[in-house]
Amino acid sequence: MSDLPLAFIELIDSQHIKARNNGFYWPSMGGLKVASTMNGQPDLNEPFPSGRDTEKTVVQHGFRITTRKLPILKAGPIERMTNDLGIAPPEMIFGDNLASIEHQASGWGIRFNAYNALDRVDKTGASMLQVAHSKEWQSTREKKHEGITEVVKPFDWSYSTDYKGTEQSKSALLEPSSTPIPLELLKRPDPIIFFDEVMLYEDEMADNGITFLSCKVRVMPARLLLLCRFFMRLDGVMIRMRDTRVYIEFTTGEVIREYTAREDRYEAVRQKLAMKGRDVPAELREPNNLIELLPVVDKKLERVVLK
């Protein structure tokens, strides 16, 4: 099994997105122009956020790893994001946050941001969880942002996304593979050069649970692992977890991306926890404790070797 051991997941925890031709540029990528992301999506008419010094960066064997953490978006950027996405955003949207990896020699890179993740949310309503609380949730959205006129139409109000990161390359791209992430190498007690966690969005679904998307990255001398996790717990209905892991071996340039989706009925998970004698309410609040209890419903492996 290629899923990471629970202890390791806890350590780093505590899709291809459709191509865009709207000026999505990458910083420090072999001469490509730098574009700003003031509302969580590319915006060539606005400067980079003034909090540029909130970025953390480390360069290891030609790979540049960057994280940026800024406050929740204000009313103006939220309204622009709402109009651009066509759906109401989550309660807490960190539209300027990102986690990115760039291979400077080849021009390959991958980044994780809220806008592209939310663009993968079902906007037709076909995947919307049909529960009594959905109307209550819609009413909260209509009143949430003072001074903003929002059109709330049917869509997946759990903000479930199969986002695997936004890939950029001048040549090679990730391709389907059967090569798993090498767990034995990750189990080594290597020193941690860089570690950070970035929240992209979060919503409490009208106090009926929690849904969020976050990224964590761990850089060691010879390799790195990034985990982007979507987690949703809708009380009494369902628990869902979708993990994207990006593993890079620096010396060989090998990149492996593993996507694993898990989910089960809320009551089934609750019963499993109770049978194990665990503190059910506490365990349900901690995604790491639920991994082994959620059946895998989808899994994909991709790989590329960068030169």
C-alpha positions in Angstrom: 0.0 0.0 0.0 1.4 3.4 -0.9 -0.6 5.4 1.6 1.7 7.1 4.1 1.8 5.7 7.7 -0.3 7.6 10.1 2.7 8.7 12.2 4.2 10.3 9.1 0.9 11.9 8.0 0.6 13.4 11.5 4.1 14.9 11.2 3.4 16.7 7.9 -0.2 17.4 8.8 -0.4 18.2 13.0 -6.0 17.3 -11.3 -4.9 18.5 -13.5 -6.6 21.8 -13.5 -7.9 23.0 -16.8 -5.4 25.2 -18.6 -6.0 28.9 -18.6 -5.0 31.5 -21.1 -5.7 34.5 -18.9 -2.1 35.4 -17.9 -1.4 32.8 -15.2 2.4 33.3 -14.9 4.8 31.9 -12.4 7.4 33.8 -10.4 11.1 32.9 -11.0 10.3 30.4 -13.8 13.0 31.0 -16.4 12.0 34.5 -17.5 8.2 34.1 -17.3 6.6 37.3 -16.2 5.4 37.7 -12.6 1.7 38.3 -12.1 -0.2 39.2 -9.0 -2.9 37.2 -7.2 -4.8 39.8 -5.2 -8.1 38.0 -5.4 -6.8 34.5 -5.5 -6.6 34.3 -9.3 -4.2 35.9 -11.8 -4.7 39.6 -12.1 -2.3 41.5 -14.3 -3.7 44.9 -13.4 -2.9 44.8 -9.7 0.4 44.7 -7.9 1.6 41.8 -5.7 0.2 41.9 -2.2 2.1 44.3 0.0 2.7 41.4 2.4 5.3 39.9 0.0 7.6 39.5 3.0 5.1 37.0 4.4 6.5 34.5 1.8 8.9 31.8 3.0 11.2 30.3 0.5 13.9 27.6 0.5 16.0 26.4 -2.5 17.2 22.8 -2.5 19.1 21.2 -5.4 17.5 23.6 -7.9 14.0 23.3 -6.5 12.4 26.4 -5.1 9.8 25.8 -2.5 7.6 28.8 -1.5 4.7 29.4 0.9 2.7 32.5 1.4 0.2 33.3 4.2 -1.9 36.4 4.2 -5.2 37.3 6.0 -8.7 36.4 4.9 -9.8 38.3 1.8 -11.7 41.5 2.3 -15.1 42.4 0.7 -13.7 43.7 -2.6 -11.6 40.7 -3.6 -14.4 38.3 -2.3 -16.9 40.0 -4.6 -14.5 39.6 -7.6 -13.9 36.0 -6.8 -17.6 35.4 -6.5 -18.2 36.9 -9.9 -15.3 35.0 -11.5 -16.1 31.6 -10.0 -19.9 31.9 -10.3 -20.4 30.5 -6.8 -20.4 32.0 -3.3 -17.0 31.5 -1.6 -16.5 29.7 1.7 -16.8 31.6 5.0 -13.0 31.9 5.3 -11.2 32.3 2.0 -7.5 32.8 2.0 -7.3 33.9 -1.7 -3.7 35.2 -1.5 -2.2 32.2 0.1 -0.2 29.6 -1.8 2.2 26.8 -1.7 4.4 26.3 -4.7 7.3 24.2 -6.0 9.4 25.2 -9.0 12.2 23.4 -10.8 14.3 26.3 -12.0 16.3 24.4 -14.7 13.3 22.8 -16.5 10.7 25.4 -15.9 8.4 22.8 -14.3 6.3 23.8 -11.3 3.2 23.1 -9.3 1.3 25.5 -7.1 -1.7 25.2 -4.8 -4.2 28.1 -4.4 -7.8 28.7 -3.3 -9.1 30.0 -6.6 -8.1 27.1 -8.8 -9.3 24.7 -6.1 -12.7 26.3 -5.9 -12.9 26.3 -9.7 -13.1 22.5 -9.4 -16.2 22.6 -7.2 -19.3 21.3 -8.9 -21.3 24.4 -10.0 -24.3 22.6 -11.5 -25.8 21.4 -8.2 -25.5 17.8 -9.4 -23.2 16.8 -6.6 -24.9 19.0 -4.0 -25.6 17.2 -0.7 -29.3 17.1 -0.4 -29.9 17.6 3.3 -32.2 19.8 5.3 -29.5 22.2 6.2 -28.7 23.3 2.6 -31.4 26.0 2.6 -30.2 27.3 5.9 -26.7 27.5 4.5 -27.9 29.4 1.4 -29.6 32.0 3.6 -26.4 32.6 5.6 -24.6 33.2 2.3 -27.1 35.8 1.2 -26.5 37.8 4.4 -22.9 37.1 5.0 -21.0 39.9 3.3 -22.4 43.4 4.0 -22.3 45.5 0.9 -21.9 42.6 -1.5 -24.7 41.3 -3.7 -24.3 37.6 -4.1 -26.4 35.4 -6.3 -26.6 32.0 -4.6 -27.4 29.3 -7.1 -27.3 25.5 -6.7 -23.8 24.1 -6.4 -21.9 21.8 -4.1 -22.1 23.7 -0.9 -19.6 21.3 0.8 -16.9 22.8 -1.5 -15.7 19.4 -2.3 -12.8 19.6 -4.8 -10.6 17.0 -6.6 -7.9 19.7 -6.9 -4.4 18.2 -7.4 -2.5 21.4 -7.9 -2.0 23.7 -10.9 0.9 22.4 -13.0 3.1 24.5 -15.2 5.8 23.3 -17.5 7.8 24.3 -20.6 8.3 20.6 -21.5 7.5 17.5 -19.5 4.3 17.1 -17.5 3.1 14.6 -15.0 1.8 11.4 -16.7 -0.1 8.3 -15.4 2.2 5.9 -13.6 2.2 2.9 -11.3 5.3 4.0 -9.3 4.3 4.6 -5.7 5.8 7.1 -3.3 8.8 5.4 -1.6 7.7 5.1 2.0 11.0 3.7 3.2 12.8 6.8 2.3 10.3 9.0 4.0 10.6 6.9 7.2 14.2 7.9 7.6 14.9 10.3 10.5 16.3 13.0 8.1 16.5 16.6 9.4 13.8 18.9 8.4 15.1 21.9 6.5 11.7 23.6 5.9 8.2 23.0 7.1 5.1 25.1 6.7 1.3 24.9 6.7 -1.0 27.0 4.5 -4.8 27.2 4.8 -6.6 27.9 1.6 -10.3 27.9 2.7 -12.6 26.8 5.4 -16.3 26.7 6.1 -18.4 25.4 8.9 -21.5 24.7 6.7 -23.9 26.6 8.9 -22.6 25.0 12.0 -23.3 21.5 10.6 -19.7 20.3 10.3 -16.5 21.5 8.7 -15.0 21.6 5.3 -11.5 22.9 4.5 -8.5 22.7 2.1 -5.0 23.1 3.4 -1.4 22.4 2.3 1.6 21.3 4.3 5.1 20.9 3.0 8.1 19.2 4.5 11.6 19.6 3.0 14.5 17.3 3.9 18.1 17.4 2.5 17.4 14.9 -0.3 13.7 15.0 -0.8 10.4 16.7 -0.1 6.8 15.8 0.5 3.8 18.2 0.0 0.3 17.2 1.2 -2.8 19.1 0.0 -5.8 17.8 1.9 -9.5 18.5 1.4 -11.5 17.4 4.4 -15.3 17.5 4.8 -17.4 16.3 7.8 -21.1 16.9 7.4 -22.6 15.8 10.7 -25.0 13.0 10.4 -24.4 12.6 6.7 -20.9 12.0 5.4 -17.2 12.3 6.0 -14.9 12.9 3.0 -11.1 13.2 2.6 -9.2 13.9 -0.6 -5.4 13.9 -0.3 -2.9 15.0 -3.0 0.7 14.2 -2.2 3.7 15.5 -4.2 6.9 13.7 -3.6 10.2 14.9 -5.1 13.6 13.2 -5.0 16.1 16.1 -5.5 19.1 14.2 -6.9 17.2 12.3 -9.6 14.5 15.0 -10.4 11.8 12.4 -9.9 8.4 13.8 -9.1 5.5 11.5 -8.0 2.0 12.8 -7.4 -0.5 10.6 -5.6 -4.2 11.4 -5.3 -6.3 9.4 -2.9 -10.0 10.0 -2.2 -11.8 8.4 0.8 -15.3 8.8 2.1 -18.0 7.0 4.1 -21.3 7.6 5.8 -21.0 9.6 9.0 -22.9 6.9 11.0 -20.6 4.2 9.7 -17.5 6.0 10.8 -19.1 6.9 14.2 -19.9 3.2 14.8 -16.3 2.2 13.9 -14.9 4.7 16.4 -17.3 3.6 19.1 -16.4 -0.1 18.6 -12.8 0.8 19.2 -13.6 2.5 22.4 -12.5 5.9 21.2 -13.7 9.4 22.2 -16.1 9.7 19.2 -16.7 13.5 19.3 -13.0 14.3 19.7 -11.9 11.8 17.0 -14.4 13.1 14.5 -12.7 16.5 14.7 -9.3 15.1 13.8 -8.9 14.0 10.2 -5.7 12.1 10.8 -7.6 9.8 13.2 -10.1 8.9 10.5 -7.8 7.9 7.6 -7.8 4.2 8.4 -11.6 4.2 8.8 -12.5 5.7 5.5 -12.6 3.4 2.4 -10.7 4.5 -0.7 -13.0 5.4 -3.5 -10.5 6.8 -6.0 -6.7 6.7 -6.5 -4.3 8.0 -9.1 -0.5 8.0 -9.5 1.4 10.3 -11.8 5.1 10.7 -12.4 7.7 12.9 -14.3 11.5 13.0 -14.2 12.9 16.5 -14.6 16.1 17.3 -16.3 
